[in-house]
Amino acid sequence: MSTESENPSQTGQSIAVRLIGAAGLWVAIMLIVGGFLLSNLFRGPLEQSFEQRMEFLVDSLIAAVEVGHNRELFQSQSLGEPRFLRQYSGWYWQITNLKDNSVVGRSRSMWDFELAVSDAAKGALRQVSRTVGPLDQKLQLLEKRITVDGMAGTYLFSVAADRQDLIDTVDSFNVTLSWSLGVLWVGLVLAVFIQVRFGLLPLQRMRQSLADIREGRAERLTGSFPKEVSSLAEELNGLLDHTTDVLGRARSHVGNLAHALKTPLAVLGNESASPTDKMPDIVDEQTQLMRRHVDHHLARARAMGQAPLLRGQTALLPVLEAVARTLEKIYARDGITVSVAGPDNLAFRGEQHDLEEMLGNLVDNACKWAKGRVSLTAKALSETGSGGLQIQLQIEDDGPGVPAEKREEIFGRGERADESTPGSGLGLSIVRDIATLYGGDVTLGDAPSGGLQVTLLLPGAISAKTS
């Protein structure tokens, strides 16, 4: 078995790392896609301008060529492109007689080089292709097949241009675009990092506040939090308050129990030191007293520990009817009847066993004192304040009732209205403890029939009717 506990902060990945990593990856993908689009947008018009320039030059060449007196073609005017005059400049033009593939004219830049005539150019009026020029230049070739007036045969007018300048321009743009987008990516990731760190500061403050609580420097989360985490802070404070309340009650119960057991233990110690004829009766009496104290504090501790933080809903009417049937059977020989009345769409916002324990104690007490009839009614009270809907349960009997001056006394631990009736005197005390934990209350009054009326207020809700 491992002796080292895992630290969640070490085993789990940081939220900041996840957010920044996801944002960095997404931004990188978008910038790469955008970079390709921008590169193509830049390259497209450049390619188009390059082709248009070649188209203009080949048309200018066609317009500048005339037929001489000796039936030969000659260039009558300049094309306005000085690179046609510089040797191996990368810009060339050539006129070829397709009848015998003889070159009848070419630019000075070609020197002794000739452009090869492809078979596709002989059959098409216009042809664009790629070829290799002098000095292994990568040339783009535009060819047009033309019939010249006054000359027999067909001639091929060709203009070739080195693509290297175009490639260098595109490459230069791509390099600039790449480092620019890289700088933009770093800036965006840095902005996301700052934003995430700033956005998570409230969680850091909450973590520090929890550390202060653990170290005993504080009791609750303090400070202002954004609305996105303020509800979490409120729930944590509620949990801390609940835990503090539970611990306080536990200490109180332990102290009360210890104090309550001191006297019976002292009596038993004295009796054992000096035994008398009454020792069995004294031991039985003190044992019963200690049992009552233990039962009382165990019941309170159980009710306190089961107070729910996340309350469910319990349909009210089925629980009322079940409690009534059970106690009618128990007190059948006494002729006690228990009637139930209430809407079937009410629900108790709490645990079913807590509701059963409260009702069981109250209805059992009513049956003990009733002459023949016990009524159990439920109704909804309108929503008030922030407590929401409440349900009111009234348990009435036709017994002797309880004097007004003694009603509060019987809520004390072990107190009973009549010692002749069996019981521990813990029922009403337990009911009040459980009701208080749910934010409710229990009060005593006079029933119309002259007996005792117990009113129990509990948090409620409207549930869907079941068929």
Secondary structure as GFF3:
##gff-version 3
##sequence-region A 1 467
A	DSSP	alpha_helix	8	11	.	.	.	ID=ss1
A	DSSP	alpha_helix	15	64	.	.	.	ID=ss2
A	DSSP	beta_strand	65	67	.	.	.	ID=ss3
A	DSSP	beta_strand	73	75	.	.	.	ID=ss4
A	DSSP	three_ten_helix	82	84	.	.	.	ID=ss5
A	DSSP	beta_strand	91	97	.	.	.	ID=ss6
A	DSSP	beta_strand	102	106	.	.	.	ID=ss7
A	DSSP	three_ten_helix	108	110	.	.	.	ID=ss8
A	DSSP	alpha_helix	119	123	.	.	.	ID=ss9
A	DSSP	beta_strand	126	132	.	.	.	ID=ss10
A	DSSP	three_ten_helix	134	136	.	.	.	ID=ss11
A	DSSP	beta_strand	138	146	.	.	.	ID=ss12
A	DSSP	beta_strand	155	162	.	.	.	ID=ss13
A	DSSP	alpha_helix	164	199	.	.	.	ID=ss14
A	DSSP	alpha_helix	201	215	.	.	.	ID=ss15
A	DSSP	alpha_helix	227	273	.	.	.	ID=ss16
A	DSSP	alpha_helix	279	305	.	.	.	ID=ss17
A	DSSP	beta_strand	314	315	.	.	.	ID=ss18
A	DSSP	alpha_helix	316	330	.	.	.	ID=ss19
A	DSSP	three_ten_helix	332	334	.	.	.	ID=ss20
A	DSSP	beta_strand	337	341	.	.	.	ID=ss21
A	DSSP	beta_strand	346	348	.	.	.	ID=ss22
A	DSSP	alpha_helix	352	369	.	.	.	ID=ss23
A	DSSP	beta_strand	373	381	.	.	.	ID=ss24
A	DSSP	beta_strand	390	397	.	.	.	ID=ss25
A	DSSP	three_ten_helix	404	406	.	.	.	ID=ss26
A	DSSP	three_ten_helix	409	411	.	.	.	ID=ss27
A	DSSP	alpha_helix	427	437	.	.	.	ID=ss28
A	DSSP	beta_strand	441	446	.	.	.	ID=ss29
A	DSSP	beta_strand	452	462	.	.	.	ID=ss30
###
